[in-house]
């Protein structure tokens, strides 16, 4: 582990900065490992809202970040320097004040961060300061997985099978580095001064669902191996079952590395469940590849013809979707899970996404923005690529005419109704026959279950069959343009 204490004279001769970003961990941290070869390491974190612009972290992500930084600071025995502002200005000041010999960081792949980091590297790689970056967030670099002609893949299966799996195997995880001393800046901010927590403390409901930080990530991984991995391939579609990892927030903030996940599960078993889990890590890689090669992915349709799609504006429908009051139980259950826990089961993400863009005909940007603000695992690459996938306008997208029926999905993947009854308790007394279609229940059944449509639970805001036909008609018009 890291050891406290330093000699001022020695420190001034050989001190390196490790700039924590989306790598809030000590284990398997390539940049921290390199920094630890110096006599003294100054670990820093810089909250950069200005350069982020419209992609400043959402409220849920900021809440997680607060607690993740708190955990990391404990791991460093309090020696974590926190700042808010422009990283170039802050790092330049540290270089000058402490005669910094080197700055190390692990790469981020959002377009705004790539642009910013290139500029920082150019400005600070002068004189006696070394500036280097490493891959601590992906299994493969986006620029390394390309077709034989050098062009990027646009379909997942060949990307993963021909690109990733035929490339070098992901590197083995690194141990926690050992070095002689580390140091913090007396002028750094207190964690509370980053103002990451919400003014209205809605976050209290989230606390019971998560153990945040590197140790929490390890606990989450152990629990998944214990209860989920053996059932993963098929069981991951069942939202009421404990067969998913729920490790995505930890992975996004870098509390665990994808390399550790990859190699850990492969040492446990070599079967269809392990292969499928690793392929889901492959989907994450694919999303990052799409974002790297298409910097406008968060805003622009990858298929330009969708620029002419006749999306509608319906504020009341959007609000009903956001608050889980659409009158469609499976959709409402998913949206309430998100609001109550900061997370949503992957099957549910597809169901609620399809309903938004194909039944309500609301632009996928509305969903992308809502998820960005409310998901604890909000990730620019995954969020943008996934919304374009469900809307049918992205790479390797689900065809627009593939419209998820939330009633059929509920009966298939929540057959006993445990998931819906948990998150939509006002319907819990309905028999299974009508749980996913309360509007079809006879009056005496509703009365017995104490359900009054339009009062205790909303009537459907849209007819599923009619709205599906409208979506298909709109898509046909688009194809004819």
Buried (B, 14 or more C-beta within 10 A) or exposed (E): EBEEEBEEEEBBEBBBBBBBBBBBBBBBBBBBBBBBEBBBBBBBBBBBBEBBEEBBBBBBBBBBBBBBBBBBBEBBEEBBBBBBBBBBEBBBEBBEEBBBBBBBBBBBBBBBBBEBBEEBBEEBEEEEBBBBBBBBBBBBBBEEBBEEEEEBBBEBEEBBEBBBEEEEEBBEBBEBBEBBBBBBBEEBBEBEEBBBBBEEEEBEEBEEEBBBBBBBBBEBBEBBBEBBBBBBBEBBBBBBBBBBBBBBBBBBBBBBBBBBBBBBBBEBBEEEBBBBBBBBBBBBBBBBBBBBBBBEBBEBBBBEEBEEBEBEEBEEBBEBBBEBBBBBBBBBBBBBBBBBBBBBBBBBBBBBBBBBBBBBBBBBBBBBBBBBBBBBBBBBBBBBBBBBBBBBBBBBBBEBEEBBBBBEBBBEBBEEBEBBBBBBEBBBBBEBEBBBBBBEBEEEBBEEBEBEBEEEBBEBBBEBEEBBEBBBEBBEEBEEE
